[in-house]
Amino acid sequence: MESGNNGEQHGGGGGGYNSENMKRARLNSMLAALLDDPLLSDVPKKPSLSDVDTLIHLELGSAMRITVLKLDGASFDAVVLNSATVKDLKLAIKRKVNDLEQSKMGHRHISWRHVWANYCLTYHNEKLMEDGAKLQDCGIRNNSQVQFMPCITSRLSRKHSKRRKHRFFHGLNKFQKIS
């Protein structure tokens, strides 16, 4: 509260507002200068608290950097904690791709439901299908590489299994009534 009073004393009635703008401008210029440093090239342009926290964990060794290879041959890095699951990796990929697309092309919507329904992640040709599976249990370590692969069969089997299950129980009730 004292800093607000000091701003009003120096600049009159609107001085507090101007001093806040000055502080914000100084902070933004300092942040821009820090982000231009080559040592901080892995920090996003507008980092969130979780982004900074994850990068700190990476430096401390309690997080791992995973390279994700896309179908077109391009790759990018995603950072997750050592205790992360496949679902955590998918969320990190989603955040990273959305940030990359936003910086390159502006606002662009990607249907992640469609992506995960038609493609899956693989590590050494093993499909990472279980969202709850820990990455370390799958053999994934720091600097490992996972890749996207088409995964259409699981989508079809899920649809068929639901229909068959419904028909099976429905038919079972009719069979019991006849006997």
C-alpha positions in Angstrom: 0.0 0.0 0.0 2.9 2.4 0.7 4.2 2.1 -2.9 0.8 3.2 -4.2 0.9 6.2 -1.9 4.4 7.1 -3.0 3.3 7.0 -6.6 0.5 9.4 -5.9 2.7 11.8 -4.0 5.2 12.1 -6.8 2.9 12.3 -9.7 -0.3 13.8 -8.3 -3.7 12.2 -8.6 -3.0 9.9 -11.5 0.6 9.1 -10.6 -0.2 5.7 -9.1 -1.6 4.5 -12.3 1.3 5.8 -14.3 3.8 4.2 -11.9 2.1 0.9 -12.3 2.3 1.2 -16.1 6.0 2.1 -15.7 6.6 -1.0 -13.5 4.7 -3.2 -16.0 6.7 -1.8 -19.0 10.0 -2.3 -17.1 9.0 -5.9 -16.3 8.0 -6.6 -19.8 11.2 -5.2 -21.3 13.3 -7.2 -18.7 11.3 -10.4 -19.6 11.9 -9.8 -23.3 15.6 -9.3 -22.7 15.8 -12.5 -20.7 13.9 -14.5 -23.3 16.3 -13.3 -26.0 19.2 -14.9 -24.1 20.4 -18.0 -26.0 20.6 -19.9 -22.7 16.9 -19.5 -22.3 15.9 -20.6 -25.8 13.7 -23.4 -24.5 11.5 -21.0 -22.5 8.3 -20.1 -24.4 7.7 -16.5 -25.3 4.8 -16.1 -22.9 5.7 -18.7 -20.2 3.1 -19.8 -17.7 4.0 -20.7 -14.2 3.8 -24.5 -15.0 6.1 -24.0 -18.0 8.8 -22.4 -15.8 8.2 -25.0 -13.1 8.7 -27.9 -15.5 11.9 -26.4 -16.9 13.2 -26.0 -13.4 12.4 -29.7 -12.8 14.3 -30.5 -16.0 17.4 -28.7 -14.8 17.2 -30.4 -11.4 16.9 -33.8 -13.0 13.3 -34.6 -11.9 11.9 -34.2 -15.4 12.7 -35.6 -18.8 12.8 -34.2 -22.3 11.1 -36.4 -24.9 11.5 -35.9 -28.6 8.2 -36.4 -30.5 8.5 -37.4 -34.2 5.6 -36.4 -36.3 4.4 -38.3 -39.4 5.9 -35.7 -41.7 9.4 -36.3 -40.3 9.4 -33.1 -38.2 10.1 -33.3 -34.5 9.8 -31.3 -31.4 10.6 -31.7 -27.7 8.1 -32.1 -24.9 9.1 -31.9 -21.2 7.3 -34.0 -18.5 8.1 -35.0 -15.0 9.9 -38.3 -14.4 6.7 -39.7 -12.7 4.5 -38.7 -15.8 2.0 -41.0 -17.4 1.1 -41.4 -21.1 -1.8 -39.0 -20.5 0.7 -36.4 -19.1 2.8 -36.8 -22.2 -0.2 -36.3 -24.4 -1.1 -33.1 -22.6 2.5 -31.8 -22.9 2.3 -32.6 -26.7 -1.0 -30.8 -27.0 0.4 -27.7 -25.2 3.6 -27.7 -27.3 1.8 -28.1 -30.6 -0.8 -25.5 -29.8 2.0 -23.1 -28.9 3.9 -23.8 -32.1 0.8 -23.4 -34.2 -0.2 -20.2 -32.5 3.2 -18.7 -33.0 3.4 -19.7 -36.7 -0.1 -19.3 -38.0 -2.1 -17.4 -35.4 -5.3 -19.0 -34.0 -5.8 -22.5 -35.4 -8.0 -25.2 -33.8 -6.8 -28.8 -33.7 -9.2 -31.5 -32.8 -7.2 -33.5 -30.4 -10.1 -35.9 -29.9 -9.7 -36.8 -33.6 -5.9 -37.0 -33.3 -6.0 -39.4 -30.4 -8.8 -41.5 -32.0 -6.8 -42.0 -35.2 -3.2 -41.9 -34.1 -1.2 -43.2 -31.2 2.2 -42.7 -29.8 4.8 -45.5 -30.1 8.1 -46.1 -28.4 10.3 -48.8 -30.0 7.3 -50.0 -32.1 5.3 -50.5 -28.9 2.0 -48.6 -28.9 1.4 -46.5 -25.8 -2.4 -47.2 -25.5 -2.9 -47.0 -21.7 -3.2 -43.4 -20.6 -2.5 -44.4 -17.0 0.7 -46.2 -17.8 3.9 -44.6 -16.3 6.4 -43.6 -19.0 9.3 -45.1 -17.1 7.4 -48.4 -16.9 7.2 -48.3 -20.7 11.0 -47.8 -20.9 10.9 -44.1 -21.7 13.7 -42.1 -20.2 15.2 -38.7 -20.6 16.0 -37.9 -24.3 13.9 -40.8 -25.6 12.1 -40.5 -28.8 8.4 -41.3 -29.3 6.5 -41.1 -32.6 3.0 -40.8 -34.0 1.6 -43.8 -35.8 -1.8 -44.4 -37.4 -3.9 -46.4 -35.0 -7.2 -47.1 -36.7 -7.8 -50.7 -35.5 -8.4 -49.7 -31.9 -11.0 -47.2 -32.9 -12.9 -49.8 -34.9 -12.6 -52.5 -32.3 -14.0 -50.1 -29.6 -17.1 -49.4 -31.8 -17.7 -53.0 -32.5 -17.2 -54.2 -28.9 -19.8 -51.7 -27.6 -22.4 -52.8 -30.2 -21.7 -56.5 -29.7 -21.9 -56.1 -26.0 -25.2 -54.4 -26.2 -26.6 -56.9 -28.6 -25.3 -59.8 -26.6 -27.1 -58.8 -23.4 -30.2 -57.9 -25.3 -30.3 -61.3 -27.0 -29.5 -63.1 -23.7 -32.7 -61.7 -22.1 -34.8 -62.9 -25.0 -33.2 -66.3 -24.9 -34.0 -66.7 -21.1 -37.7 -65.8 -21.6 -38.1 -68.5 -24.3 -36.7 -71.3 -22.1 
